[in-house]
Amino acid sequence: METERQVEAHLGEHLEMLPEADAASRAVVAQMQADEARHGCMAKEAGGIELPAPIPALMAAASKVMKAVAYRI
């Protein structure tokens, strides 16, 4: 569930950067974001549990490092 939450947020960042006029790309990213939200709900309904407080923060920090590296390569 946490992975889906963070991916959903990351896709939201991409949506903010896409030009309003790029309807096709915006539709694809919005659908991906909706899919991630649905996957998170399905995981919770299947018995998934919330991760303890330090783990989501560590995941977010690792994601920021990976994004920074990817943008520079």
PDB file of N, H, CA, C and O in Angstrom:
ATOM      1  N   MET A   1       0.807  -1.180   0.000  1.00  0.00           N
ATOM      2  CA  MET A   1       0.000   0.000   0.000  1.00  0.00           C
ATOM      3  C   MET A   1       0.860   1.257   0.000  1.00  0.00           C
ATOM      4  O   MET A   1       0.528   2.248  -0.651  1.00  0.00           O
ATOM      5  N   GLU A   2       1.957   1.210   0.729  1.00  0.00           N
ATOM      6  H   GLU A   2       2.227   0.405   1.258  1.00  0.00           H
ATOM      7  CA  GLU A   2       2.834   2.390   0.781  1.00  0.00           C
ATOM      8  C   GLU A   2       3.497   2.638  -0.568  1.00  0.00           C
ATOM      9  O   GLU A   2       3.645   3.783  -0.994  1.00  0.00           O
ATOM     10  N   THR A   3       3.892   1.562  -1.234  1.00  0.00           N
ATOM     11  H   THR A   3       3.771   0.631  -0.888  1.00  0.00           H
ATOM     12  CA  THR A   3       4.514   1.724  -2.549  1.00  0.00           C
ATOM     13  C   THR A   3       3.537   2.401  -3.506  1.00  0.00           C
ATOM     14  O   THR A   3       3.901   3.338  -4.216  1.00  0.00           O
ATOM     15  N   GLU A   4       2.304   1.923  -3.518  1.00  0.00           N
ATOM     16  H   GLU A   4       2.009   1.161  -2.941  1.00  0.00           H
ATOM     17  CA  GLU A   4       1.301   2.513  -4.402  1.00  0.00           C
ATOM     18  C   GLU A   4       1.062   3.984  -4.047  1.00  0.00           C
ATOM     19  O   GLU A   4       0.912   4.825  -4.933  1.00  0.00           O
ATOM     20  N   ARG A   5       1.029   4.286  -2.755  1.00  0.00           N
ATOM     21  H   ARG A   5       1.151   3.603  -2.034  1.00  0.00           H
ATOM     22  CA  ARG A   5       0.813   5.671  -2.318  1.00  0.00           C
ATOM     23  C   ARG A   5       1.935   6.571  -2.830  1.00  0.00           C
ATOM     24  O   ARG A   5       1.686   7.674  -3.317  1.00  0.00           O
ATOM     25  N   GLN A   6       3.171   6.088  -2.713  1.00  0.00           N
ATOM     26  H   GLN A   6       3.373   5.192  -2.317  1.00  0.00           H
ATOM     27  CA  GLN A   6       4.296   6.907  -3.147  1.00  0.00           C
ATOM     28  C   GLN A   6       4.365   7.016  -4.669  1.00  0.00           C
ATOM     29  O   GLN A   6       4.703   8.077  -5.195  1.00  0.00           O
ATOM     30  N   VAL A   7       4.051   5.946  -5.375  1.00  0.00           N
ATOM     31  H   VAL A   7       3.776   5.084  -4.947  1.00  0.00           H
ATOM     32  CA  VAL A   7       4.028   6.008  -6.841  1.00  0.00           C
ATOM     33  C   VAL A   7       2.916   6.954  -7.300  1.00  0.00           C
ATOM     34  O   VAL A   7       3.100   7.725  -8.241  1.00  0.00           O
ATOM     35  N   GLU A   8       1.770   6.890  -6.635  1.00  0.00           N
ATOM     36  H   GLU A   8       1.621   6.263  -5.870  1.00  0.00           H
ATOM     37  CA  GLU A   8       0.663   7.783  -6.970  1.00  0.00           C
ATOM     38  C   GLU A   8       1.087   9.249  -6.804  1.00  0.00           C
ATOM     39  O   GLU A   8       0.764  10.090  -7.643  1.00  0.00           O
ATOM     40  N   ALA A   9       1.800   9.544  -5.734  1.00  0.00           N
ATOM     41  H   ALA A   9       2.062   8.861  -5.052  1.00  0.00           H
ATOM     42  CA  ALA A   9       2.289  10.915  -5.506  1.00  0.00           C
ATOM     43  C   ALA A   9       3.300  11.316  -6.576  1.00  0.00           C
ATOM     44  O   ALA A   9       3.278  12.443  -7.070  1.00  0.00           O
ATOM     45  N   HIS A  10       4.180  10.390  -6.926  1.00  0.00           N
ATOM     46  H   HIS A  10       4.198   9.475  -6.524  1.00  0.00           H
ATOM     47  CA  HIS A  10       5.191  10.666  -7.952  1.00  0.00           C
ATOM     48  C   HIS A  10       4.517  10.966  -9.299  1.00  0.00           C
ATOM     49  O   HIS A  10       4.928  11.877 -10.018  1.00  0.00           O
ATOM     50  N   LEU A  11       3.493  10.199  -9.624  1.00  0.00           N
ATOM     51  H   LEU A  11       3.159   9.459  -9.039  1.00  0.00           H
ATOM     52  CA  LEU A  11       2.762  10.444 -10.864  1.00  0.00           C
ATOM     53  C   LEU A  11       2.062  11.801 -10.810  1.00  0.00           C
ATOM     54  O   LEU A  11       1.947  12.480 -11.830  1.00  0.00           O
ATOM     55  N   GLY A  12       1.601  12.191  -9.640  1.00  0.00           N
ATOM     56  H   GLY A  12       1.695  11.639  -8.811  1.00  0.00           H
ATOM     57  CA  GLY A  12       1.012  13.507  -9.477  1.00  0.00           C
ATOM     58  C   GLY A  12       2.003  14.615  -9.788  1.00  0.00           C
ATOM     59  O   GLY A  12       1.640  15.639 -10.368  1.00  0.00           O
ATOM     60  N   GLU A  13       3.263  14.407  -9.399  1.00  0.00           N
ATOM     61  H   GLU A  13       3.557  13.575  -8.927  1.00  0.00           H
ATOM     62  CA  GLU A  13       4.317  15.381  -9.725  1.00  0.00           C
ATOM     63  C   GLU A  13       4.479  15.492 -11.239  1.00  0.00           C
ATOM     64  O   GLU A  13       4.642  16.589 -11.774  1.00  0.00           O
ATOM     65  N   HIS A  14       4.434  14.357 -11.917  1.00  0.00           N
ATOM     66  H   HIS A  14       4.302  13.467 -11.482  1.00  0.00           H
ATOM     67  CA  HIS A  14       4.545  14.380 -13.375  1.00  0.00           C
ATOM     68  C   HIS A  14       3.362  15.119 -14.001  1.00  0.00           C
ATOM     69  O   HIS A  14       3.534  15.883 -14.951  1.00  0.00           O
ATOM     70  N   LEU A  15       2.168  14.887 -13.468  1.00  0.00           N
ATOM     71  H   LEU A  15       2.029  14.266 -12.697  1.00  0.00           H
ATOM     72  CA  LEU A  15       0.987  15.584 -13.996  1.00  0.00           C
ATOM     73  C   LEU A  15       1.134  17.094 -13.865  1.00  0.00           C
ATOM     74  O   LEU A  15       0.733  17.843 -14.756  1.00  0.00           O
ATOM     75  N   GLU A  16       1.706  17.534 -12.759  1.00  0.00           N
ATOM     76  H   GLU A  16       2.031  16.925 -12.035  1.00  0.00           H
ATOM     77  CA  GLU A  16       1.898  18.972 -12.555  1.00  0.00           C
ATOM     78  C   GLU A  16       2.869  19.564 -13.574  1.00  0.00           C
ATOM     79  O   GLU A  16       2.753  20.734 -13.939  1.00  0.00           O
ATOM     80  N   MET A  17       3.823  18.761 -14.031  1.00  0.00           N
ATOM     81  H   MET A  17       3.917  17.810 -13.735  1.00  0.00           H
ATOM     82  CA  MET A  17       4.829  19.250 -14.972  1.00  0.00           C
ATOM     83  C   MET A  17       4.362  19.193 -16.430  1.00  0.00           C
ATOM     84  O   MET A  17       4.875  19.926 -17.275  1.00  0.00           O
ATOM     85  N   LEU A  18       3.399  18.329 -16.720  1.00  0.00           N
ATOM     86  H   LEU A  18       2.982  17.734 -16.034  1.00  0.00           H
ATOM     87  CA  LEU A  18       2.933  18.197 -18.099  1.00  0.00           C
ATOM     88  C   LEU A  18       2.128  19.427 -18.512  1.00  0.00           C
ATOM     89  O   LEU A  18       1.343  19.951 -17.722  1.00  0.00           O
ATOM     90  N   PRO A  19       2.320  19.882 -19.732  1.00  0.00           N
ATOM     91  CA  PRO A  19       1.530  21.017 -20.220  1.00  0.00           C
ATOM     92  C   PRO A  19       0.040  20.668 -20.257  1.00  0.00           C
ATOM     93  O   PRO A  19      -0.335  19.543 -20.584  1.00  0.00           O
ATOM     94  N   GLU A  20      -0.784  21.626 -19.925  1.00  0.00           N
ATOM     95  H   GLU A  20      -0.480  22.541 -19.659  1.00  0.00           H
ATOM     96  CA  GLU A  20      -2.239  21.422 -19.962  1.00  0.00           C
ATOM     97  C   GLU A  20      -2.697  20.985 -21.353  1.00  0.00           C
ATOM     98  O   GLU A  20      -3.658  20.227 -21.485  1.00  0.00           O
ATOM     99  N   ALA A  21      -2.010  21.462 -22.386  1.00  0.00           N
ATOM    100  H   ALA A  21      -1.230  22.078 -22.280  1.00  0.00           H
ATOM    101  CA  ALA A  21      -2.407  21.156 -23.761  1.00  0.00           C
ATOM    102  C   ALA A  21      -2.076  19.720 -24.176  1.00  0.00           C
ATOM    103  O   ALA A  21      -2.582  19.241 -25.191  1.00  0.00           O
ATOM    104  N   ASP A  22      -1.242  19.038 -23.410  1.00  0.00           N
ATOM    105  H   ASP A  22      -0.831  19.428 -22.585  1.00  0.00           H
ATOM    106  CA  ASP A  22      -0.848  17.664 -23.752  1.00  0.00           C
ATOM    107  C   ASP A  22      -1.861  16.683 -23.153  1.00  0.00           C
ATOM    108  O   ASP A  22      -1.558  15.939 -22.220  1.00  0.00           O
ATOM    109  N   ALA A  23      -3.048  16.705 -23.705  1.00  0.00           N
ATOM    110  H   ALA A  23      -3.295  17.310 -24.462  1.00  0.00           H
ATOM    111  CA  ALA A  23      -4.146  15.904 -23.160  1.00  0.00           C
ATOM    112  C   ALA A  23      -3.860  14.406 -23.203  1.00  0.00           C
ATOM    113  O   ALA A  23      -4.237  13.675 -22.286  1.00  0.00           O
ATOM    114  N   ALA A  24      -3.200  13.949 -24.252  1.00  0.00           N
ATOM    115  H   ALA A  24      -2.894  14.542 -24.996  1.00  0.00           H
ATOM    116  CA  ALA A  24      -2.943  12.512 -24.387  1.00  0.00           C
ATOM    117  C   ALA A  24      -2.017  12.016 -23.277  1.00  0.00           C
ATOM    118  O   ALA A  24      -2.302  11.006 -22.634  1.00  0.00           O
ATOM    119  N   SER A  25      -0.911  12.726 -23.055  1.00  0.00           N
ATOM    120  H   SER A  25      -0.680  13.546 -23.578  1.00  0.00           H
ATOM    121  CA  SER A  25       0.031  12.317 -22.005  1.00  0.00           C
ATOM    122  C   SER A  25      -0.606  12.440 -20.627  1.00  0.00           C
ATOM    123  O   SER A  25      -0.408  11.581 -19.766  1.00  0.00           O
ATOM    124  N   ARG A  26      -1.366  13.503 -20.421  1.00  0.00           N
ATOM    125  H   ARG A  26      -1.527  14.201 -21.120  1.00  0.00           H
ATOM    126  CA  ARG A  26      -2.031  13.716 -19.138  1.00  0.00           C
ATOM    127  C   ARG A  26      -3.027  12.586 -18.855  1.00  0.00           C
ATOM    128  O   ARG A  26      -3.157  12.137 -17.716  1.00  0.00           O
ATOM    129  N   ALA A  27      -3.725  12.132 -19.895  1.00  0.00           N
ATOM    130  H   ALA A  27      -3.619  12.497 -20.820  1.00  0.00           H
ATOM    131  CA  ALA A  27      -4.688  11.045 -19.720  1.00  0.00           C
ATOM    132  C   ALA A  27      -3.994   9.748 -19.332  1.00  0.00           C
ATOM    133  O   ALA A  27      -4.486   9.008 -18.480  1.00  0.00           O
ATOM    134  N   VAL A  28      -2.859   9.471 -19.950  1.00  0.00           N
ATOM    135  H   VAL A  28      -2.459  10.072 -20.643  1.00  0.00           H
ATOM    136  CA  VAL A  28      -2.120   8.247 -19.637  1.00  0.00           C
ATOM    137  C   VAL A  28      -1.622   8.288 -18.195  1.00  0.00           C
ATOM    138  O   VAL A  28      -1.801   7.327 -17.448  1.00  0.00           O
ATOM    139  N   VAL A  29      -0.998   9.396 -17.805  1.00  0.00           N
ATOM    140  H   VAL A  29      -0.852  10.176 -18.412  1.00  0.00           H
ATOM    141  CA  VAL A  29      -0.453   9.504 -16.449  1.00  0.00           C
ATOM    142  C   VAL A  29      -1.580   9.492 -15.415  1.00  0.00           C
ATOM    143  O   VAL A  29      -1.438   8.876 -14.359  1.00  0.00           O
ATOM    144  N   ALA A  30      -2.676  10.153 -15.699  1.00  0.00           N
ATOM    145  H   ALA A  30      -2.791  10.654 -16.557  1.00  0.00           H
ATOM    146  CA  ALA A  30      -3.816  10.153 -14.783  1.00  0.00           C
ATOM    147  C   ALA A  30      -4.374   8.740 -14.614  1.00  0.00           C
ATOM    148  O   ALA A  30      -4.763   8.353 -13.511  1.00  0.00           O
ATOM    149  N   GLN A  31      -4.415   7.975 -15.694  1.00  0.00           N
ATOM    150  H   GLN A  31      -4.099   8.288 -16.590  1.00  0.00           H
ATOM    151  CA  GLN A  31      -4.895   6.592 -15.600  1.00  0.00           C
ATOM    152  C   GLN A  31      -3.932   5.749 -14.772  1.00  0.00           C
ATOM    153  O   GLN A  31      -4.359   4.929 -13.959  1.00  0.00           O
ATOM    154  N   MET A  32      -2.646   5.950 -14.976  1.00  0.00           N
ATOM    155  H   MET A  32      -2.299   6.617 -15.635  1.00  0.00           H
ATOM    156  CA  MET A  32      -1.648   5.228 -14.173  1.00  0.00           C
ATOM    157  C   MET A  32      -1.818   5.572 -12.691  1.00  0.00           C
ATOM    158  O   MET A  32      -1.734   4.694 -11.832  1.00  0.00           O
ATOM    159  N   GLN A  33      -2.057   6.848 -12.399  1.00  0.00           N
ATOM    160  H   GLN A  33      -2.126   7.561 -13.097  1.00  0.00           H
ATOM    161  CA  GLN A  33      -2.239   7.290 -11.017  1.00  0.00           C
ATOM    162  C   GLN A  33      -3.491   6.631 -10.418  1.00  0.00           C
ATOM    163  O   GLN A  33      -3.461   6.165  -9.279  1.00  0.00           O
ATOM    164  N   ALA A  34      -4.566   6.593 -11.169  1.00  0.00           N
ATOM    165  H   ALA A  34      -4.591   6.971 -12.095  1.00  0.00           H
ATOM    166  CA  ALA A  34      -5.798   5.954 -10.697  1.00  0.00           C
ATOM    167  C   ALA A  34      -5.590   4.459 -10.472  1.00  0.00           C
ATOM    168  O   ALA A  34      -6.115   3.893  -9.513  1.00  0.00           O
ATOM    169  N   ASP A  35      -4.821   3.820 -11.360  1.00  0.00           N
ATOM    170  H   ASP A  35      -4.395   4.280 -12.139  1.00  0.00           H
ATOM    171  CA  ASP A  35      -4.526   2.394 -11.205  1.00  0.00           C
ATOM    172  C   ASP A  35      -3.752   2.136  -9.915  1.00  0.00           C
ATOM    173  O   ASP A  35      -4.038   1.175  -9.201  1.00  0.00           O
ATOM    174  N   GLU A  36      -2.780   2.984  -9.616  1.00  0.00           N
ATOM    175  H   GLU A  36      -2.548   3.764 -10.196  1.00  0.00           H
ATOM    176  CA  GLU A  36      -2.001   2.817  -8.383  1.00  0.00           C
ATOM    177  C   GLU A  36      -2.896   2.969  -7.156  1.00  0.00           C
ATOM    178  O   GLU A  36      -2.770   2.205  -6.199  1.00  0.00           O
ATOM    179  N   ALA A  37      -3.793   3.945  -7.176  1.00  0.00           N
ATOM    180  H   ALA A  37      -3.895   4.566  -7.954  1.00  0.00           H
ATOM    181  CA  ALA A  37      -4.713   4.135  -6.053  1.00  0.00           C
ATOM    182  C   ALA A  37      -5.588   2.899  -5.869  1.00  0.00           C
ATOM    183  O   ALA A  37      -5.815   2.448  -4.746  1.00  0.00           O
ATOM    184  N   ARG A  38      -6.077   2.358  -6.981  1.00  0.00           N
ATOM    185  H   ARG A  38      -5.893   2.725  -7.893  1.00  0.00           H
ATOM    186  CA  ARG A  38      -6.908   1.155  -6.919  1.00  0.00           C
ATOM    187  C   ARG A  38      -6.117  -0.031  -6.386  1.00  0.00           C
ATOM    188  O   ARG A  38      -6.631  -0.810  -5.583  1.00  0.00           O
ATOM    189  N   HIS A  39      -4.866  -0.173  -6.829  1.00  0.00           N
ATOM    190  H   HIS A  39      -4.448   0.460  -7.481  1.00  0.00           H
ATOM    191  CA  HIS A  39      -4.027  -1.277  -6.335  1.00  0.00           C
ATOM    192  C   HIS A  39      -3.827  -1.170  -4.830  1.00  0.00           C
ATOM    193  O   HIS A  39      -3.856  -2.177  -4.124  1.00  0.00           O
ATOM    194  N   GLY A  40      -3.624   0.049  -4.340  1.00  0.00           N
ATOM    195  H   GLY A  40      -3.600   0.868  -4.914  1.00  0.00           H
ATOM    196  CA  GLY A  40      -3.455   0.255  -2.901  1.00  0.00           C
ATOM    197  C   GLY A  40      -4.705  -0.146  -2.137  1.00  0.00           C
ATOM    198  O   GLY A  40      -4.612  -0.787  -1.090  1.00  0.00           O
ATOM    199  N   CYS A  41      -5.873   0.223  -2.647  1.00  0.00           N
ATOM    200  H   CYS A  41      -5.949   0.744  -3.497  1.00  0.00           H
ATOM    201  CA  CYS A  41      -7.141  -0.162  -2.003  1.00  0.00           C
ATOM    202  C   CYS A  41      -7.317  -1.675  -2.011  1.00  0.00           C
ATOM    203  O   CYS A  41      -7.751  -2.264  -1.021  1.00  0.00           O
ATOM    204  N   MET A  42      -6.977  -2.295  -3.129  1.00  0.00           N
ATOM    205  H   MET A  42      -6.625  -1.816  -3.933  1.00  0.00           H
ATOM    206  CA  MET A  42      -7.100  -3.751  -3.228  1.00  0.00           C
ATOM    207  C   MET A  42      -6.173  -4.441  -2.233  1.00  0.00           C
ATOM    208  O   MET A  42      -6.544  -5.447  -1.629  1.00  0.00           O
ATOM    209  N   ALA A  43      -4.964  -3.899  -2.063  1.00  0.00           N
ATOM    210  H   ALA A  43      -4.663  -3.081  -2.554  1.00  0.00           H
ATOM    211  CA  ALA A  43      -4.021  -4.485  -1.108  1.00  0.00           C
ATOM    212  C   ALA A  43      -4.568  -4.396   0.308  1.00  0.00           C
ATOM    213  O   ALA A  43      -4.469  -5.348   1.082  1.00  0.00           O
ATOM    214  N   LYS A  44      -5.145  -3.249   0.642  1.00  0.00           N
ATOM    215  H   LYS A  44      -5.226  -2.475   0.013  1.00  0.00           H
ATOM    216  CA  LYS A  44      -5.705  -3.073   1.978  1.00  0.00           C
ATOM    217  C   LYS A  44      -6.876  -4.028   2.195  1.00  0.00           C
ATOM    218  O   LYS A  44      -6.992  -4.646   3.253  1.00  0.00           O
ATOM    219  N   GLU A  45      -7.735  -4.144   1.196  1.00  0.00           N
ATOM    220  H   GLU A  45      -7.640  -3.642   0.337  1.00  0.00           H
ATOM    221  CA  GLU A  45      -8.882  -5.050   1.293  1.00  0.00           C
ATOM    222  C   GLU A  45      -8.443  -6.509   1.405  1.00  0.00           C
ATOM    223  O   GLU A  45      -9.156  -7.335   1.974  1.00  0.00           O
ATOM    224  N   ALA A  46      -7.275  -6.821   0.864  1.00  0.00           N
ATOM    225  H   ALA A  46      -6.695  -6.150   0.402  1.00  0.00           H
ATOM    226  CA  ALA A  46      -6.767  -8.193   0.919  1.00  0.00           C
ATOM    227  C   ALA A  46      -6.005  -8.478   2.216  1.00  0.00           C
ATOM    228  O   ALA A  46      -5.439  -9.557   2.392  1.00  0.00           O
ATOM    229  N   GLY A  47      -6.003  -7.497   3.114  1.00  0.00           N
ATOM    230  H   GLY A  47      -6.463  -6.621   2.970  1.00  0.00           H
ATOM    231  CA  GLY A  47      -5.362  -7.732   4.407  1.00  0.00           C
ATOM    232  C   GLY A  47      -4.046  -7.014   4.603  1.00  0.00           C
ATOM    233  O   GLY A  47      -3.366  -7.238   5.605  1.00  0.00           O
ATOM    234  N   GLY A  48      -3.673  -6.158   3.673  1.00  0.00           N
ATOM    235  H   GLY A  48      -4.225  -5.976   2.859  1.00  0.00           H
ATOM    236  CA  GLY A  48      -2.432  -5.408   3.815  1.00  0.00           C
ATOM    237  C   GLY A  48      -2.491  -4.492   5.025  1.00  0.00           C
ATOM    238  O   GLY A  48      -3.561  -4.008   5.394  1.00  0.00           O
ATOM    239  N   ILE A  49      -1.361  -4.260   5.631  1.00  0.00           N
ATOM    240  H   ILE A  49      -0.491  -4.653   5.331  1.00  0.00           H
ATOM    241  CA  ILE A  49      -1.306  -3.403   6.814  1.00  0.00           C
ATOM    242  C   ILE A  49      -0.422  -2.188   6.527  1.00  0.00           C
ATOM    243  O   ILE A  49       0.437  -2.218   5.645  1.00  0.00           O
ATOM    244  N   GLU A  50      -0.651  -1.133   7.284  1.00  0.00           N
ATOM    245  H   GLU A  50      -1.349  -1.108   7.999  1.00  0.00           H
ATOM    246  CA  GLU A  50       0.183   0.060   7.174  1.00  0.00           C
ATOM    247  C   GLU A  50       1.563  -0.255   7.748  1.00  0.00           C
ATOM    248  O   GLU A  50       1.686  -0.967   8.745  1.00  0.00           O
ATOM    249  N   LEU A  51       2.580   0.275   7.114  1.00  0.00           N
ATOM    250  H   LEU A  51       2.480   0.853   6.304  1.00  0.00           H
ATOM    251  CA  LEU A  51       3.941   0.071   7.598  1.00  0.00           C
ATOM    252  C   LEU A  51       4.212   0.979   8.792  1.00  0.00           C
ATOM    253  O   LEU A  51       3.629   2.058   8.895  1.00  0.00           O
ATOM    254  N   PRO A  52       5.097   0.546   9.701  1.00  0.00           N
ATOM    255  CA  PRO A  52       5.456   1.392  10.837  1.00  0.00           C
ATOM    256  C   PRO A  52       6.080   2.705  10.362  1.00  0.00           C
ATOM    257  O   PRO A  52       6.697   2.759   9.298  1.00  0.00           O
ATOM    258  N   ALA A  53       5.916   3.751  11.153  1.00  0.00           N
ATOM    259  H   ALA A  53       5.415   3.708  12.017  1.00  0.00           H
ATOM    260  CA  ALA A  53       6.307   5.119  10.804  1.00  0.00           C
ATOM    261  C   ALA A  53       7.680   5.278  10.141  1.00  0.00           C
ATOM    262  O   ALA A  53       7.765   6.002   9.149  1.00  0.00           O
ATOM    263  N   PRO A  54       8.739   4.663  10.615  1.00  0.00           N
ATOM    264  CA  PRO A  54      10.017   4.979   9.968  1.00  0.00           C
ATOM    265  C   PRO A  54      10.143   4.428   8.541  1.00  0.00           C
ATOM    266  O   PRO A  54      10.903   4.974   7.741  1.00  0.00           O
ATOM    267  N   ILE A  55       9.425   3.377   8.217  1.00  0.00           N
ATOM    268  H   ILE A  55       8.808   2.934   8.867  1.00  0.00           H
ATOM    269  CA  ILE A  55       9.614   2.733   6.909  1.00  0.00           C
ATOM    270  C   ILE A  55       9.115   3.606   5.761  1.00  0.00           C
ATOM    271  O   ILE A  55       9.850   3.773   4.788  1.00  0.00           O
ATOM    272  N   PRO A  56       7.897   4.177   5.817  1.00  0.00           N
ATOM    273  CA  PRO A  56       7.480   5.057   4.711  1.00  0.00           C
ATOM    274  C   PRO A  56       8.434   6.234   4.517  1.00  0.00           C
ATOM    275  O   PRO A  56       8.699   6.637   3.384  1.00  0.00           O
ATOM    276  N   ALA A  57       8.946   6.781   5.606  1.00  0.00           N
ATOM    277  H   ALA A  57       8.731   6.453   6.526  1.00  0.00           H
ATOM    278  CA  ALA A  57       9.887   7.899   5.491  1.00  0.00           C
ATOM    279  C   ALA A  57      11.183   7.452   4.822  1.00  0.00           C
ATOM    280  O   ALA A  57      11.734   8.177   3.995  1.00  0.00           O
ATOM    281  N   LEU A  58      11.665   6.281   5.169  1.00  0.00           N
ATOM    282  H   LEU A  58      11.217   5.692   5.842  1.00  0.00           H
ATOM    283  CA  LEU A  58      12.871   5.750   4.526  1.00  0.00           C
ATOM    284  C   LEU A  58      12.623   5.475   3.044  1.00  0.00           C
ATOM    285  O   LEU A  58      13.484   5.741   2.204  1.00  0.00           O
ATOM    286  N   MET A  59      11.451   4.945   2.730  1.00  0.00           N
ATOM    287  H   MET A  59      10.752   4.729   3.412  1.00  0.00           H
ATOM    288  CA  MET A  59      11.117   4.694   1.332  1.00  0.00           C
ATOM    289  C   MET A  59      11.077   6.006   0.544  1.00  0.00           C
ATOM    290  O   MET A  59      11.563   6.070  -0.585  1.00  0.00           O
ATOM    291  N   ALA A  60      10.499   7.043   1.137  1.00  0.00           N
ATOM    292  H   ALA A  60      10.103   6.991   2.054  1.00  0.00           H
ATOM    293  CA  ALA A  60      10.416   8.337   0.462  1.00  0.00           C
ATOM    294  C   ALA A  60      11.812   8.917   0.242  1.00  0.00           C
ATOM    295  O   ALA A  60      12.096   9.476  -0.817  1.00  0.00           O
ATOM    296  N   ALA A  61      12.679   8.781   1.245  1.00  0.00           N
ATOM    297  H   ALA A  61      12.448   8.327   2.106  1.00  0.00           H
ATOM    298  CA  ALA A  61      14.048   9.293   1.110  1.00  0.00           C
ATOM    299  C   ALA A  61      14.803   8.538   0.020  1.00  0.00           C
ATOM    300  O   ALA A  61      15.515   9.146  -0.780  1.00  0.00           O
ATOM    301  N   ALA A  62      14.650   7.220  -0.011  1.00  0.00           N
ATOM    302  H   ALA A  62      14.072   6.727   0.639  1.00  0.00           H
ATOM    303  CA  ALA A  62      15.319   6.417  -1.043  1.00  0.00           C
ATOM    304  C   ALA A  62      14.795   6.802  -2.425  1.00  0.00           C
ATOM    305  O   ALA A  62      15.561   6.861  -3.387  1.00  0.00           O
ATOM    306  N   SER A  63      13.503   7.061  -2.521  1.00  0.00           N
ATOM    307  H   SER A  63      12.882   7.012  -1.739  1.00  0.00           H
ATOM    308  CA  SER A  63      12.909   7.473  -3.796  1.00  0.00           C
ATOM    309  C   SER A  63      13.495   8.796  -4.273  1.00  0.00           C
ATOM    310  O   SER A  63      13.784   8.955  -5.459  1.00  0.00           O
ATOM    311  N   LYS A  64      13.671   9.742  -3.360  1.00  0.00           N
ATOM    312  H   LYS A  64      13.437   9.612  -2.396  1.00  0.00           H
ATOM    313  CA  LYS A  64      14.250  11.032  -3.735  1.00  0.00           C
ATOM    314  C   LYS A  64      15.667  10.863  -4.256  1.00  0.00           C
ATOM    315  O   LYS A  64      16.048  11.519  -5.226  1.00  0.00           O
ATOM    316  N   VAL A  65      16.456   9.994  -3.630  1.00  0.00           N
ATOM    317  H   VAL A  65      16.147   9.462  -2.842  1.00  0.00           H
ATOM    318  CA  VAL A  65      17.819   9.740  -4.086  1.00  0.00           C
ATOM    319  C   VAL A  65      17.797   9.124  -5.482  1.00  0.00           C
ATOM    320  O   VAL A  65      18.555   9.533  -6.361  1.00  0.00           O
ATOM    321  N   MET A  66      16.916   8.131  -5.680  1.00  0.00           N
ATOM    322  H   MET A  66      16.300   7.798  -4.966  1.00  0.00           H
ATOM    323  CA  MET A  66      16.839   7.469  -6.984  1.00  0.00           C
ATOM    324  C   MET A  66      16.407   8.450  -8.079  1.00  0.00           C
ATOM    325  O   MET A  66      16.937   8.416  -9.189  1.00  0.00           O
ATOM    326  N   LYS A  67      15.435   9.331  -7.761  1.00  0.00           N
ATOM    327  H   LYS A  67      15.004   9.359  -6.859  1.00  0.00           H
ATOM    328  CA  LYS A  67      14.996  10.316  -8.752  1.00  0.00           C
ATOM    329  C   LYS A  67      16.129  11.284  -9.091  1.00  0.00           C
ATOM    330  O   LYS A  67      16.334  11.623 -10.257  1.00  0.00           O
ATOM    331  N   ALA A  68      16.861  11.727  -8.072  1.00  0.00           N
ATOM    332  H   ALA A  68      16.695  11.452  -7.125  1.00  0.00           H
ATOM    333  CA  ALA A  68      17.965  12.660  -8.300  1.00  0.00           C
ATOM    334  C   ALA A  68      19.029  12.033  -9.189  1.00  0.00           C
ATOM    335  O   ALA A  68      19.553  12.687 -10.090  1.00  0.00           O
ATOM    336  N   VAL A  69      19.346  10.776  -8.939  1.00  0.00           N
ATOM    337  H   VAL A  69      18.920  10.245  -8.206  1.00  0.00           H
ATOM    338  CA  VAL A  69      20.342  10.077  -9.749  1.00  0.00           C
ATOM    339  C   VAL A  69      19.827   9.887 -11.179  1.00  0.00           C
ATOM    340  O   VAL A  69      20.558  10.114 -12.144  1.00  0.00           O
ATOM    341  N   ALA A  70      18.562   9.469 -11.306  1.00  0.00           N
ATOM    342  H   ALA A  70      17.969   9.286 -10.523  1.00  0.00           H
ATOM    343  CA  ALA A  70      17.994   9.223 -12.640  1.00  0.00           C
ATOM    344  C   ALA A  70      17.960  10.495 -13.472  1.00  0.00           C
ATOM    345  O   ALA A  70      18.197  10.433 -14.679  1.00  0.00           O
ATOM    346  N   TYR A  71      17.675  11.638 -12.876  1.00  0.00           N
ATOM    347  H   TYR A  71      17.482  11.688 -11.896  1.00  0.00           H
ATOM    348  CA  TYR A  71      17.608  12.886 -13.621  1.00  0.00           C
ATOM    349  C   TYR A  71      18.987  13.351 -14.071  1.00  0.00           C
ATOM    350  O   TYR A  71      19.095  14.162 -14.991  1.00  0.00           O
ATOM    351  N   ARG A  72      20.051  12.844 -13.429  1.00  0.00           N
ATOM    352  H   ARG A  72      19.963  12.185 -12.682  1.00  0.00           H
ATOM    353  CA  ARG A  72      21.402  13.281 -13.760  1.00  0.00           C
ATOM    354  C   ARG A  72      22.123  12.320 -14.703  1.00  0.00           C
ATOM    355  O   ARG A  72      23.206  12.626 -15.201  1.00  0.00           O
ATOM    356  N   ILE A  73      21.525  11.176 -14.941  1.00  0.00           N
ATOM    357  H   ILE A  73      20.645  10.928 -14.537  1.00  0.00           H
ATOM    358  CA  ILE A  73      22.162  10.186 -15.824  1.00  0.00           C
ATOM    359  C   ILE A  73      21.639  10.377 -17.235  1.00  0.00           C
ATOM    360  O   ILE A  73      22.040   9.652 -18.145  1.00  0.00           O
TER     361      ILE A  73
END
